[in-house]
Amino acid sequence: MKLLLTAFLIGLSLSIQAQCRPATAAENQAYERVVKELQRQFTTITPEGNWKVFDEKHSMGNLEVTSEWGGFVHLCTDRYDLTMESTELMAARKAELDTMKPDSITPPSLYVHRDTMYQENPKAIAQRAKDTYSVSVEMNLGNYRLQDIESARIVENVQNISVPGSPIALEVRLKPDLKGAIGRQETVILLGGWNTTPIKKGQDTRYQPKFKKGGKLVENIVVTITAPAEMARQLVAKIDWKAIDAVLLK
């Protein structure tokens, strides 16, 4: 049975990959318009303190898409992801690397995906939350799921907040999971066409978008800021959300 299931999943994976195609010029233009505005906002506007870009990922130049589901265009490659770190942490890491012997230098990676639960000294986790924050942007989602048991993304509490240009914005606290891990704080802003009344089935809470038939990139985005609440609130207050919403296709 396991062999049959494995074969089915491999076949499904190959089928999905085969559906992806290089983006057209118009699709690339629509995608890049969104990414450039995200870059303009999030790499230059920061919370209090001194911050620098630690890592940034996007698909400008090699975007692939599919139109197989529902008549609207989905991305096949990565989303827009940004990790910022304090300049003090950056300087401390550089000083540490400068003292190492050349054959022992392995630059440490500080990026932890927002759905990853890990075990670590709680004090180290708390310090990292002060030294780094991340912005993850998903595009053309079929729905936004508030929590997902399969990925250990379990919500402890959630509250609505008001953000100009956003039909739905939430402050979400995730539950602690493994020993030593603390519940992460996320601020989630949905832009574009969304039904504001969620669909609830047991613990599953989903917000669904309003896609136009045959719509093109990019009609909606979900921005997730993983940072302590006060830091995220400073960022939310400074970002021009209406400018980001304006680059989405209507």
Buried (B, 14 or more C-beta within 10 A) or exposed (E): EEEEEEEEEEEEEEEEEEBBEEBBEEBBEBBBBBBEBBBBBBBEBBBEEEBEBBBBEBBEEEBBBBBBEEEBBBBBBEBBBBBBBBEEBBEEBEEEEEEEEEEEEEEEEBEBEBBEBEEBEEEEBEEBBEBBBBBBBBBBBBBBBBBEEEEBBBBEEBEEBEBEBBBBBBBBBBBBBEEBBBBBBBBBBBBBBBBEEBEEEEEEBBBBBEBEEEBBBBBBBBBBBBBBEEBBBBBBEEBBBEEBBEBBBE
